[in-house]
Amino acid sequence: MIKHMQYAFSQYGIKEKKGIKNNPEVIKYFKELGYTSKQLKDETAWCSAFVNWVLKMSDAPYTGKLDARSWLEIGMETKSPQLGDVVVFWRESKKSWKGHVGFYINQVGDEIFVLGGNQDDQVNISSYPVSRLLGYRVII
């Protein structure tokens, strides 16, 4: 298996804690990037922090940024994604600054399956409509 996907799958099931307590496993994604737990909580959007943590642990290039769309500026664009490539989606609107990022698993019909963080408040595999796709990136 691809090295960075081993790290990603090792986190499967990590989830936010509801209320004022933070899951230290989620907070480590931020800390590893230089953010403090005083600045951010596990309810902060953490999909990009997760992808950054995975790639940093794998000694691969990473953005260090918390916005999902920052991943459109790293690596190489591909139209034929492979397991483990980075996938970036838009959120709210295509022109919004908001987005979501994770690792490509596969596509079935009009749904792209992604292993990522902050998907239903946890690390899991979720599907997103192709219509929300902004791009695929080969990082490694």
C-alpha positions as CSV (number, residue, x, y, z in Angstrom):
1,M,0.0,0.0,0.0
2,I,1.1,3.6,-0.6
3,K,2.9,4.9,2.4
4,H,0.7,7.9,3.0
5,M,-2.4,5.8,2.8
6,Q,-1.1,3.6,5.6
7,Y,-1.0,6.7,7.8
8,A,-4.5,7.8,6.6
9,F,-6.1,4.4,7.2
10,S,-4.4,4.2,10.7
11,Q,-6.6,7.2,11.7
12,Y,-9.9,5.6,10.5
13,G,-12.6,6.2,13.0
14,I,-11.0,9.1,14.9
15,K,-13.8,11.5,15.6
16,E,-14.6,14.8,17.3
17,K,-15.8,14.9,20.9
18,K,-19.0,16.8,21.3
19,G,-19.0,19.7,23.8
20,I,-16.1,21.6,25.2
21,K,-13.6,18.7,25.3
22,N,-11.4,18.1,22.2
23,N,-10.2,14.8,20.9
24,P,-6.4,15.0,21.3
25,E,-6.1,12.8,18.2
26,V,-7.8,15.5,16.1
27,I,-5.8,18.3,17.8
28,K,-2.5,16.5,16.9
29,Y,-3.2,17.2,13.2
30,F,-3.2,21.0,14.0
31,K,-0.2,20.8,16.4
32,E,1.9,19.0,13.9
33,L,1.4,22.0,11.6
34,G,2.3,24.5,14.2
35,Y,-1.2,25.5,15.3
36,T,-2.0,25.4,19.0
37,S,-5.0,23.8,20.6
38,K,-5.9,27.2,22.1
39,Q,-6.3,28.5,18.5
40,L,-8.3,25.6,17.2
41,K,-10.8,23.1,18.5
42,D,-11.9,19.7,17.0
43,E,-15.0,21.4,15.8
44,T,-12.8,23.6,13.5
45,A,-12.9,22.4,9.9
46,W,-10.1,19.9,10.0
47,C,-10.1,18.1,6.6
48,S,-7.1,19.9,5.4
49,A,-5.3,19.5,8.7
50,F,-5.8,15.8,8.4
51,V,-4.5,15.6,4.8
52,N,-1.5,17.8,5.8
53,W,-0.7,15.5,8.8
54,V,-0.9,12.4,6.7
55,L,1.5,13.7,4.1
56,K,3.8,15.3,6.6
57,M,4.1,12.0,8.4
58,S,4.9,10.4,5.1
59,D,7.7,12.8,4.3
60,A,5.6,14.1,1.3
61,P,4.9,17.6,0.2
62,Y,2.0,19.3,2.0
63,T,0.5,22.8,2.1
64,G,0.6,23.5,5.8
65,K,-2.7,25.5,5.3
66,L,-6.1,24.8,6.7
67,D,-8.1,25.7,3.7
68,A,-9.1,22.8,1.5
69,R,-8.6,24.7,-1.8
70,S,-5.0,25.3,-1.0
71,W,-4.5,21.7,-2.3
72,L,-5.2,22.9,-5.8
73,E,-1.8,24.7,-5.7
74,I,0.4,21.8,-4.9
75,G,1.5,18.7,-6.8
76,M,0.4,18.0,-10.4
77,E,-3.2,18.0,-11.7
78,T,-4.5,14.7,-13.1
79,K,-7.6,13.7,-14.9
80,S,-7.1,10.0,-14.1
81,P,-6.9,9.8,-10.3
82,Q,-5.3,6.8,-8.6
83,L,-5.7,5.5,-5.1
84,G,-4.3,8.1,-2.7
85,D,-4.4,11.1,-5.0
86,V,-5.7,14.3,-3.3
87,V,-9.3,15.3,-4.2
88,V,-10.6,18.8,-3.8
89,F,-14.4,19.7,-3.7
90,W,-16.2,23.0,-3.5
91,R,-18.6,23.6,-0.6
92,E,-21.6,26.0,-0.6
93,S,-20.8,27.3,-4.1
94,K,-18.1,26.8,-6.7
95,K,-17.0,30.4,-6.3
96,S,-16.9,30.2,-2.5
97,W,-13.5,30.0,-0.7
98,K,-14.9,26.9,1.1
99,G,-14.1,23.4,0.2
100,H,-13.3,19.9,1.3
101,V,-10.2,17.7,0.7
102,G,-9.4,14.0,1.1
103,F,-7.7,11.1,-0.5
104,Y,-9.2,9.4,-3.6
105,I,-10.4,5.8,-3.1
106,N,-12.5,5.3,-6.3
107,Q,-15.5,6.5,-8.3
108,V,-18.8,4.7,-8.7
109,G,-21.1,6.3,-11.1
110,D,-21.5,10.0,-10.2
111,E,-20.0,9.5,-6.7
112,I,-16.4,9.9,-5.7
113,F,-15.3,8.0,-2.6
114,V,-12.8,9.7,-0.4
115,L,-10.9,8.8,2.7
116,G,-10.7,12.0,4.7
117,G,-11.0,13.8,8.0
118,N,-14.0,15.8,9.2
119,Q,-16.4,13.7,7.2
120,D,-19.4,13.4,9.4
121,D,-17.1,14.7,12.2
122,Q,-14.6,11.7,11.8
123,V,-12.0,10.1,9.6
124,N,-13.9,7.7,7.3
125,I,-14.7,7.0,3.7
126,S,-17.5,9.1,2.3
127,S,-18.9,9.8,-1.1
128,Y,-19.2,13.2,-2.8
129,P,-21.0,14.0,-6.1
130,V,-18.8,14.5,-9.2
131,S,-20.6,17.7,-9.7
132,R,-18.7,19.2,-6.7
133,L,-15.3,18.2,-7.9
134,L,-12.7,21.0,-8.3
135,G,-9.7,18.8,-9.1
136,Y,-7.5,15.8,-8.5
137,R,-3.8,16.3,-7.5
138,V,-0.9,13.9,-7.6
139,I,1.3,14.8,-4.6
140,I,3.7,11.9,-4.4
